[in-house]
Each structure stands twice: as structure tokens, then as C-alpha cells.
Amino acid sequence: MSLINEALKRAEKDKDRRPRPTDFRPHTDVSADPAGPDDDTSVLNGGG
């Protein structure tokens, strides 16, 4: 158990140094879609 706790502590420490995974997401945020998630032209609905 102590090994897991050590790893968790270490991960907490370098969490701030590591770039966030969301920074590298290729897709734009849904809120950035001007059509909105429920519109026919939304990227999520395959419209365009």
C-alpha cells in the first residue's frame, strides 16, 4: 500500500509541472461550436 501512496504523492507533486491533457485535445470544446450541440449544423451531429 505504501508504494501506491508514494506514487500518488509524487503524481500530485508533478501534476503542476505537466501540461494538462486537455491542452492537446484535437477537438474544440463544444461551447466553442457556434451552432450549439443541439443544432443540425453541430459537429457532434455530423452536420456541417
N, CA, C and O atoms as CSV, one atom per row, in Angstrom:
chain,resi,resn,atom,element,x,y,z
A,1,MET,N,N,0.820,-1.199,0.000
A,1,MET,CA,C,0.000,0.000,0.000
A,1,MET,C,C,0.863,1.263,0.000
A,1,MET,O,O,0.520,2.262,-0.633
A,2,SER,N,N,1.968,1.206,0.705
A,2,SER,CA,C,2.793,2.411,0.810
A,2,SER,C,C,3.362,2.821,-0.551
A,2,SER,O,O,3.569,4.007,-0.806
A,3,LEU,N,N,3.611,1.854,-1.411
A,3,LEU,CA,C,4.116,2.190,-2.742
A,3,LEU,C,C,3.081,3.003,-3.507
A,3,LEU,O,O,3.415,3.971,-4.190
A,4,ILE,N,N,1.832,2.601,-3.387
A,4,ILE,CA,C,0.768,3.330,-4.076
A,4,ILE,C,C,0.664,4.747,-3.525
A,4,ILE,O,O,0.514,5.711,-4.276
A,5,ASN,N,N,0.744,4.856,-2.205
A,5,ASN,CA,C,0.668,6.179,-1.593
A,5,ASN,C,C,1.827,7.054,-2.043
A,5,ASN,O,O,1.649,8.242,-2.310
A,6,GLU,N,N,3.010,6.467,-2.127
A,6,GLU,CA,C,4.181,7.216,-2.604
A,6,GLU,C,C,3.955,7.719,-4.024
A,6,GLU,O,O,4.227,8.878,-4.337
A,7,ALA,N,N,3.453,6.830,-4.876
A,7,ALA,CA,C,3.221,7.203,-6.269
A,7,ALA,C,C,2.179,8.321,-6.370
A,7,ALA,O,O,2.316,9.244,-7.173
A,8,LEU,N,N,1.136,8.219,-5.541
A,8,LEU,CA,C,0.112,9.257,-5.563
A,8,LEU,C,C,0.684,10.601,-5.132
A,8,LEU,O,O,0.379,11.634,-5.729
A,9,LYS,N,N,1.508,10.583,-4.100
A,9,LYS,CA,C,2.116,11.830,-3.626
A,9,LYS,C,C,2.998,12.436,-4.709
A,9,LYS,O,O,2.982,13.644,-4.945
A,10,ARG,N,N,3.777,11.560,-5.370
A,10,ARG,CA,C,4.671,12.037,-6.414
A,10,ARG,C,C,3.860,12.625,-7.565
A,10,ARG,O,O,4.207,13.674,-8.106
A,11,ALA,N,N,2.779,11.941,-7.934
A,11,ALA,CA,C,1.949,12.424,-9.041
A,11,ALA,C,C,1.333,13.772,-8.695
A,11,ALA,O,O,1.245,14.657,-9.546
A,12,GLU,N,N,0.903,13.928,-7.437
A,12,GLU,CA,C,0.346,15.213,-7.010
A,12,GLU,C,C,1.389,16.317,-7.145
A,12,GLU,O,O,1.081,17.444,-7.535
A,13,LYS,N,N,2.637,15.964,-6.811
A,13,LYS,CA,C,3.695,16.977,-6.849
A,13,LYS,C,C,3.985,17.441,-8.260
A,13,LYS,O,O,4.073,18.644,-8.503
A,14,ASP,N,N,4.139,16.493,-9.223
A,14,ASP,CA,C,4.470,16.979,-10.559
A,14,ASP,C,C,3.251,17.196,-11.441
A,14,ASP,O,O,3.391,17.380,-12.650
A,15,LYS,N,N,2.065,17.177,-10.862
A,15,LYS,CA,C,0.876,17.464,-11.655
A,15,LYS,C,C,0.945,18.882,-12.222
A,15,LYS,O,O,0.528,19.129,-13.353
A,16,ASP,N,N,1.473,19.804,-11.426
A,16,ASP,CA,C,1.519,21.198,-11.854
A,16,ASP,C,C,2.552,21.425,-12.951
A,16,ASP,O,O,2.410,22.334,-13.768
A,17,ARG,N,N,3.584,20.601,-12.966
A,17,ARG,CA,C,4.628,20.780,-13.979
A,17,ARG,C,C,4.204,20.215,-15.319
A,17,ARG,O,O,4.645,20.682,-16.369
A,18,ARG,N,N,3.338,19.195,-15.277
A,18,ARG,CA,C,2.946,18.544,-16.514
A,18,ARG,C,C,1.864,19.338,-17.229
A,18,ARG,O,O,0.974,19.885,-16.578
A,19,PRO,N,N,1.923,19.413,-18.560
A,19,PRO,CA,C,0.850,20.077,-19.306
A,19,PRO,C,C,-0.452,19.285,-19.163
A,19,PRO,O,O,-0.435,18.056,-19.109
A,20,ARG,N,N,-1.541,19.975,-19.104
A,20,ARG,CA,C,-2.834,19.312,-18.960
A,20,ARG,C,C,-3.175,18.528,-20.230
A,20,ARG,O,O,-2.893,18.997,-21.333
A,21,PRO,N,N,-3.773,17.350,-20.092
A,21,PRO,CA,C,-4.155,16.558,-21.274
A,21,PRO,C,C,-5.126,17.327,-22.171
A,21,PRO,O,O,-5.132,17.135,-23.387
A,22,THR,N,N,-5.936,18.184,-21.583
A,22,THR,CA,C,-6.917,18.915,-22.372
A,22,THR,C,C,-6.253,19.911,-23.305
A,22,THR,O,O,-6.860,20.335,-24.288
A,23,ASP,N,N,-5.008,20.293,-23.013
A,23,ASP,CA,C,-4.320,21.238,-23.873
A,23,ASP,C,C,-4.032,20.642,-25.251
A,23,ASP,O,O,-3.859,21.365,-26.233
A,24,PHE,N,N,-3.986,19.317,-25.302
A,24,PHE,CA,C,-3.606,18.663,-26.555
A,24,PHE,C,C,-4.787,17.993,-27.238
A,24,PHE,O,O,-4.608,17.230,-28.187
A,25,ARG,N,N,-5.999,18.277,-26.756
A,25,ARG,CA,C,-7.158,17.665,-27.391
A,25,ARG,C,C,-7.352,18.263,-28.779
A,25,ARG,O,O,-7.455,19.482,-28.910
A,26,PRO,N,N,-7.404,17.428,-29.820
A,26,PRO,CA,C,-7.526,17.954,-31.181
A,26,PRO,C,C,-8.887,18.611,-31.422
A,26,PRO,O,O,-9.000,19.535,-32.227
A,27,HIS,N,N,-9.913,18.134,-30.724
A,27,HIS,CA,C,-11.258,18.653,-30.941
A,27,HIS,C,C,-11.465,19.939,-30.149
A,27,HIS,O,O,-10.944,20.086,-29.043
A,28,THR,N,N,-12.220,20.857,-30.714
A,28,THR,CA,C,-12.537,22.069,-29.986
A,28,THR,C,C,-13.623,21.774,-28.967
A,28,THR,O,O,-14.346,20.785,-29.083
A,29,ASP,N,N,-13.729,22.625,-27.986
A,29,ASP,CA,C,-14.749,22.457,-26.963
A,29,ASP,C,C,-16.133,22.637,-27.581
A,29,ASP,O,O,-16.298,23.380,-28.548
A,30,VAL,N,N,-17.127,21.948,-27.014
A,30,VAL,CA,C,-18.488,22.049,-27.545
A,30,VAL,C,C,-18.994,23.481,-27.431
A,30,VAL,O,O,-19.752,23.949,-28.280
A,31,SER,N,N,-18.572,24.170,-26.383
A,31,SER,CA,C,-19.036,25.537,-26.175
A,31,SER,C,C,-18.484,26.472,-27.248
A,31,SER,O,O,-19.019,27.563,-27.451
A,32,ALA,N,N,-17.425,26.058,-27.932
A,32,ALA,CA,C,-16.842,26.878,-28.981
A,32,ALA,C,C,-17.577,26.685,-30.301
A,32,ALA,O,O,-17.361,27.437,-31.252
A,33,ASP,N,N,-18.444,25.677,-30.360
A,33,ASP,CA,C,-19.212,25.412,-31.573
A,33,ASP,C,C,-20.341,26.429,-31.649
A,33,ASP,O,O,-21.249,26.403,-30.819
A,34,PRO,N,N,-20.300,27.334,-32.643
A,34,PRO,CA,C,-21.299,28.403,-32.691
A,34,PRO,C,C,-22.718,27.885,-32.886
A,34,PRO,O,O,-23.680,28.550,-32.499
A,35,ALA,N,N,-22.855,26.710,-33.480
A,35,ALA,CA,C,-24.189,26.181,-33.736
A,35,ALA,C,C,-24.816,25.618,-32.467
A,35,ALA,O,O,-26.040,25.574,-32.341
A,36,GLY,N,N,-23.986,25.192,-31.535
A,36,GLY,CA,C,-24.531,24.592,-30.323
A,36,GLY,C,C,-24.750,23.106,-30.518
A,36,GLY,O,O,-24.927,22.656,-31.650
A,37,PRO,N,N,-24.743,22.326,-29.432
A,37,PRO,CA,C,-24.800,20.867,-29.508
A,37,PRO,C,C,-26.110,20.330,-30.067
A,37,PRO,O,O,-26.144,19.208,-30.572
A,38,ASP,N,N,-27.201,21.111,-29.988
A,38,ASP,CA,C,-28.496,20.593,-30.416
A,38,ASP,C,C,-28.870,21.022,-31.833
A,38,ASP,O,O,-29.922,20.645,-32.349
A,39,ASP,N,N,-28.009,21.802,-32.445
A,39,ASP,CA,C,-28.323,22.318,-33.781
A,39,ASP,C,C,-27.925,21.297,-34.853
A,39,ASP,O,O,-27.045,20.466,-34.624
A,40,ASP,N,N,-28.565,21.360,-36.007
A,40,ASP,CA,C,-28.266,20.432,-37.096
A,40,ASP,C,C,-26.861,20.632,-37.639
A,40,ASP,O,O,-26.252,19.686,-38.138
A,41,THR,N,N,-26.341,21.840,-37.552
A,41,THR,CA,C,-25.023,22.111,-38.106
A,41,THR,C,C,-23.922,21.795,-37.122
A,41,THR,O,O,-22.747,22.033,-37.402
A,42,SER,N,N,-24.292,21.257,-35.958
A,42,SER,CA,C,-23.286,20.960,-34.938
A,42,SER,C,C,-22.356,19.856,-35.416
A,42,SER,O,O,-22.776,18.944,-36.127
A,43,VAL,N,N,-21.100,19.944,-35.024
A,43,VAL,CA,C,-20.110,18.937,-35.401
A,43,VAL,C,C,-20.482,17.583,-34.807
A,43,VAL,O,O,-20.267,16.542,-35.428
A,44,LEU,N,N,-21.047,17.606,-33.585
A,44,LEU,CA,C,-21.368,16.354,-32.910
A,44,LEU,C,C,-22.459,15.576,-33.629
A,44,LEU,O,O,-22.497,14.347,-33.560
A,45,ASN,N,N,-23.347,16.287,-34.319
A,45,ASN,CA,C,-24.442,15.611,-35.006
A,45,ASN,C,C,-24.101,15.275,-36.451
A,45,ASN,O,O,-24.960,14.805,-37.198
A,46,GLY,N,N,-22.860,15.512,-36.848
A,46,GLY,CA,C,-22.450,15.162,-38.205
A,46,GLY,C,C,-22.935,16.161,-39.227
A,46,GLY,O,O,-22.791,15.919,-40.425
A,47,GLY,N,N,-23.498,17.264,-38.809
A,47,GLY,CA,C,-23.949,18.275,-39.749
A,47,GLY,C,C,-22.789,19.109,-40.237
A,47,GLY,O,O,-21.634,18.821,-39.923
A,48,GLY,N,N,-23.084,20.122,-40.990
A,48,GLY,CA,C,-21.992,20.947,-41.431
A,48,GLY,C,C,-22.478,21.850,-42.513
A,48,GLY,O,O,-21.706,22.649,-43.043
